[in-house]
Amino acid sequence: MSYEIRPVRAAEWREIRDLRMYALQDEMAPLAFLSTHEEESAYSDEFWRERARTSSVDFGPEAVARQFVAVAGDGEWAGTTVTLIERAGQQDFEGRTIEHDGAHVVGVYLRPEHRGSGVIDGLFDAALGWAREGGLDRARLLVHRDNPRAQGAYRRQGFVPTGIAFTGKMGPELEMAREL
């Protein structure tokens, strides 16, 4: 199957919402996401519109994040990832001080029927390429200690453990990073 890998568009808030709600039903969701299906079901349409707007801005002064999506040939949204821009000295969503400018990869998800197809490679290429084009030279992500499936996928993308481990909102987490 072929996939189109591209940034989301501001008008696609419903598709963003629907894929996220689907992802939050995955058996690994409690280990992978900082939210639950129940919590996000209560979010207003305006919340999703704003998320789509801020995730569709290209690199520039207003950019804080960029979401990429893999769209299958039949139009189904097969997967997604989000790249956050982090600046040294800021606080991350765990309340920890960011030490280096860089990209933070979050919200990685592939529908089960699309796993093993190589689509994650395209999503990471797009997400990390966007960060590189914006002048960033490092990317990091956090992964739950008990999520070997995700850890393996991230290792295949060149991420290695940094030695930083802590208990965060998701439980015991490991930081992984790579140069861009």
Secondary structure, DSSP 4 states (H G I P E B T S, - for coil): --EEEEE--GGGHHHHHHHHHHHTTSTTHHHH-SS-HHHHHT--HHHHHHHHHHHSPPSSTT-SEEEEEEEETTS-EEEEEEEEEE-TTSB-TTSPBP-S-EEEEEEEEE-GGGTTSSHHHHHHHHHHHHHHHTT--EEEEEEETT-HHHHHHHHHTT-EEEEEEEEETTEEEEEEEEE-
